[in-house]
Amino acid sequence: MYQGKCPHCWGENLDYGTVEFYDDQCYFPRECRNCKAEWEEWYSMEFIGHENINTEDCLDTNQKENDS
C-alpha cells in the first residue's frame, strides 16, 4: 500500500473527497488528476485520550448548581 499515491500510476497529484466514518474506521474518496483513477483510502481510528478545550464554562455551571 502506498499512502498518498495513486495505486494505478503512482502519481501524487490527487484529489481528496469528504471523509466518511464507519465505526472505528474512515475513508477518503480519492481521484488521481493524472490518470483519473478513483479509489477509497481507508484508515483505522483508535481513541488515544481527551484534551480539555474549554472547561471554564463547565466549572461555572457546576458551581452555580452547587450554590443553589
Secondary structure as GFF3:
##gff-version 3
##sequence-region A 1 68
A	DSSP	beta_strand	14	16	.	.	.	ID=ss1
A	DSSP	beta_strand	20	22	.	.	.	ID=ss2
A	DSSP	beta_strand	25	32	.	.	.	ID=ss3
A	DSSP	beta_strand	38	44	.	.	.	ID=ss4
A	DSSP	alpha_helix	56	67	.	.	.	ID=ss5
###
